[in-house]
């Protein structure tokens, strides 16, 4: 019998995932939606997103959240102020480097969950909570 495709190739194709692997950002979006059964509106609120990830802040406007330390740690909440727009923003620290922190956040770009690296010397960074 002549095979157009080998049985091994057919088996490998059958075992391959039907969709490409998720990016870290889509995993976070999925985690928030699945674990907390919330709507997509969570991506439109930096505060709500950080609270749902376990950040120790009240569910209030970001402008009312004050930092309590200048020392970052994984799990802390980064508090920023953007003078040009007059907006405050919070994000969840996922990694700490010698001069930077990596954060996951919602609504830095409108209604998106993103990862970003913040320089600790940034004048926009008010501190951590």
C-alpha positions in Angstrom: 0.0 0.0 0.0 1.3 3.5 -0.9 0.8 6.3 1.7 0.6 9.9 0.6 1.6 10.8 4.2 3.4 8.5 6.6 1.4 7.2 9.6 4.0 8.9 11.9 3.4 12.3 10.2 -0.4 11.9 10.6 0.1 11.1 14.3 2.3 14.1 14.9 -0.2 16.4 13.2 -3.0 15.0 15.2 -1.1 15.7 18.5 -0.1 19.2 17.6 -2.1 22.0 19.3 -4.9 23.4 17.2 -4.0 26.9 18.2 -0.7 28.6 18.6 0.7 28.8 22.2 -0.5 31.8 24.2 1.6 34.8 24.9 2.2 35.7 28.5 -0.2 38.6 28.1 -3.0 36.4 26.8 -2.3 34.0 29.7 -2.8 36.8 32.1 -6.0 37.9 30.4 -7.3 34.3 30.5 -6.2 33.9 34.2 -8.1 37.0 35.2 -11.2 36.0 33.3 -11.2 32.4 34.4 -10.1 32.6 38.0 -12.2 35.6 38.9 -15.1 35.1 36.4 -15.0 38.8 35.5 -15.9 40.6 32.3 -13.4 42.1 29.8 -14.0 45.4 31.5 -11.2 44.4 34.0 -8.7 45.3 31.3 -10.2 48.9 31.3 -9.3 49.6 34.9 -5.7 49.4 36.2 -7.0 49.4 39.8 -9.5 46.6 39.4 -6.9 44.5 37.5 -4.3 44.9 40.3 -6.8 44.2 43.0 -7.9 41.0 41.2 -4.2 39.9 41.0 -3.9 40.3 44.7 -2.4 43.8 45.0 -2.9 45.2 48.4 -4.8 48.4 47.4 -8.4 49.5 47.9 -10.8 49.6 44.9 -10.7 53.4 44.5 -9.5 55.8 41.8 -5.7 55.5 41.1 -5.2 59.1 41.9 -6.1 58.4 45.6 -3.6 55.5 45.9 -0.4 56.7 47.7 2.9 54.8 47.7 4.2 53.6 51.1 7.8 52.7 50.0 10.4 53.4 47.4 11.7 49.8 47.6 10.2 47.5 44.9 9.3 43.9 45.5 7.6 41.2 43.5 3.9 41.4 44.2 4.0 45.1 45.1 1.9 47.7 43.4 3.8 50.3 41.3 2.2 53.8 41.6 2.9 56.3 38.7 1.8 59.8 37.8 1.9 61.1 34.2 2.1 64.9 34.4 1.3 65.6 30.7 -2.1 63.8 31.0 -2.6 64.4 34.7 -3.4 60.7 35.1 -2.3 58.3 37.8 -1.7 54.6 37.1 -1.0 51.4 39.1 0.5 48.1 38.0 1.5 44.8 39.6 5.3 44.1 39.9 6.3 40.7 38.6 10.1 41.1 38.6 12.7 43.3 40.2 16.0 44.2 38.6 18.8 46.4 39.8 17.5 49.5 38.0 14.1 48.4 36.7 10.9 46.6 37.6 8.8 44.5 35.2 5.0 45.0 35.6 1.8 43.5 34.3 -0.9 46.1 34.0 -4.3 46.9 32.6 -5.3 50.1 30.8 -1.8 51.5 30.2 -2.9 51.1 26.6 -6.7 51.6 26.6 -8.5 48.4 27.7 -5.5 46.1 27.1 -3.5 44.0 29.5 0.3 44.5 28.9 3.7 43.9 30.3 6.2 46.8 30.6 9.6 47.5 32.2 9.8 50.7 34.3 13.1 52.4 35.1 13.4 53.0 38.8 14.9 56.4 38.0 11.7 57.5 36.1 10.2 60.7 37.4 6.8 59.3 36.7 7.3 56.5 39.3 6.0 57.7 42.6 6.8 54.5 44.5 5.3 51.2 45.6 2.7 49.9 47.9 
